[in-house]
Amino acid sequence: MDVAQIDQQTINELNGIVESRRLGAADQKKLANFVAGAIRPNRDRPVFDLVRIIAEIGAKVVAGKPPGRTDVDRCLAVLLGPVGAVVSNCKGKLPTHEIGPLMGFLEFLLMHSDCSYFAEMRRIIGELAHAPAAGREAAVKAAVSDIASRLRAYRTERFPVARHEKVFRSLLGYLGTKPRRTSAIQFDDEDIVAFWDSQIREGNRLLYRTVVKHFLTLETVAADVSAQRAMNDAVSLYDSDDGRVLAPVEMATENVEPIGDPIELRYEALVEFLRTGLPEGVKLLTGTERDRLADLAECGPFTVSRPLTALRYLSFGAVQSGIANFLRRGSGGSDVAGRVDCGDATAYPDVEKGYVKLADHLSKLLLISAFLAAPAGNDNPALASVEPDALAEARREGQGFLKRLKREGFDEAPDVLARSVVPVAGELVQIREVVQGFIGGVGNLQRGAELNSRFIDDKVRFAAAFRAAYLAPGGASTVPGASS
Amino acid sequence: MTKPPDDRDQKPTPLQLKDDKSPAMLQHLVAELNARDLVTAMRDTRAESTASATGIANSELIGYALRGPGAPMDFRIERAIRSDRTVGLRYRRMLQSSAIGYSELAMAAGTGTYPSRRVGAFDLRVVEDGRDVFVVLSQSAGGPAGPQALEAIGPDDSVRIPLSEAVRGHIQIAIDPANGDLSRLLKLLGEATTELYLI
């Protein structure tokens, strides 16, 4: 697995912080992003935000008293105390929406590498707290520079770079060779499959699904920062080699006001929900249905913007993952030679039909949920805007579906069933939206060329690549690489 | 949407780093994947192990290491400091960060049972006078403000003793054998690997 390459000490450190601070999924992700430097356009922005919070609180703690030996300890007690107190100390002066993960980040800076930076952090906190108002800006810059440089060294030491860098370097290189491009990050369905194919031909047996995920990442990163900014702006606020300021500090605070979760995160949350969040005891989705929906949600925004890539992901991606799993286990189902020709690949029209059926099933579940929620009264604000007649009709329909749905758990008393079904209705709505978006995208695709002829063309192409990858001399004997 | 097939026969060429702005993009991409791997690994690790090893939050340990000289001992944290190598190391590094002086190891055993120590700007000696035993801390000229406590951490035990004001640069602790903490201090001072911190 990929993740085995991540430093275990870092993982344990962050998990300790997540557990003691009870950070939710979104804050965990932010904390991991801060530590890994996955912040755009400027990865030092959280360092800057944190340092300003320390300076603000530090100045308050030591104000009006002669400097004493316990100053830093008192600052630390406030900073590491209840988040609410930190927020109220900063209110009106600094952005407060990220304080939970930022204080977790401070904890990480204090504790990482068995506290070998602890004394340095105490010194920094002391200097920030004692800086006179006129020297505050300079103290902030010096502190950001110190911490950013420390983090850079930490990342170099603890995070694997080589493999990710290699694949993205070739990916960007590949896109760079394309003529008629205004930007290196423009790509289409053909680029994705062609890049994957070129990697296969070079003997690098990447999974097609992995390549799709890389392109999704590329699109996310490029969309976050406008492409122009990402490519031209400094990645770091400070050049850690000589402390020279590379970008004005003010830049760091631009656009840090709370924004909605990035689109990608919403898809990730749905995949997570499908894997672990479905209620127990009632079979809303069968195992197969759940897996197919998770596979689709993994395609993220491509479900709508690149339905052809999603179709390939679902159909031929599954074939390749089957080969990879077979090679890993050394047994189970058809052998490699029986799989490379893609005889088991689901034809695109059938993929589409399958998701139309799933969308229909999800709609029924939602009507059932509406029926089950009825006795709880009209306290659901979302229903307030629905015509009462239409709502009553939907509930009657839902009641009918509930009677006819012969699945495990659906014979429970309505009030019992309501407790497990109604709370997940929001997720079911979102999943249905993903499915419907995909079906709409596939509909548009069909205007270009008939779905089955696309499938037949792709089958020839994928089968040829699979043969090259897994049946060429020495091909099938080794386990293919990354699967994330 | 589909392009002519000759498009895909082009061989990828490496980036020309000199006039290409992609290194920044590359850094962002690698960091993004690292962050994702990290989140996945964190989740997988949490799924495997139910609780953190010691159950002591970082803020607790920090608060304890930086507690006032007279604050009471917390036996749960003390136990973790001694039983968990990592917790112990962290605690000592925190203590070092706030200590006026510390000594990790006795330099060489002197003539007596108790090796002399240099702890920051202080020399520590154990003076035996008949049946009476004293621990004497002597400040070198121009040392920092007086310490308020002496913490000794050995492999199996640790103790924190409040200190009185220095008189003419000397702080003297009379070891009363009936006092448990002082007896433990004396025993710890007999071991060369005992670490000393002036708080």
Interface residues (C-beta under 8 A of the other chain):
Chain A: D2 V3 A4 Q5 I6 Q8 T10 I11 N12 L14 N15 G16 I17 V18 E19 S20 Q28 K29 A32 N33 V35 A36 G37 A38 I39 R40 R43 R69 T70 V72 D73 L76 A77 L80 G81 E107 L110 M111 D114 C115 S116 F118 A119 R122 R155 F159 P160 V161 H164 E165 F168 R169 S170 L172 G173 Y174 G176 T177 K178 A184 I185 D188 D189 E190 A194 D197 S198 T217 L218 T220 V221 A222 V225 A230 M231 N232 D233 A234 V235 L308 G448 S484
Chain B: M1 T2 K3 D7 R8 Q10 K11 P12 T13 P14 L15 D20 K21 S22 A24 M25 L26 Q27 H28 L29 V30 A31 E32 L33 N34 A35 R36 D37 L38 V39 T40 A41 M42 D44 T45 R46 S52 A57 N58 S59 I62 G63 L66 G68 T86 L89 R90 R93 M94 Q96 S97 S98 A145
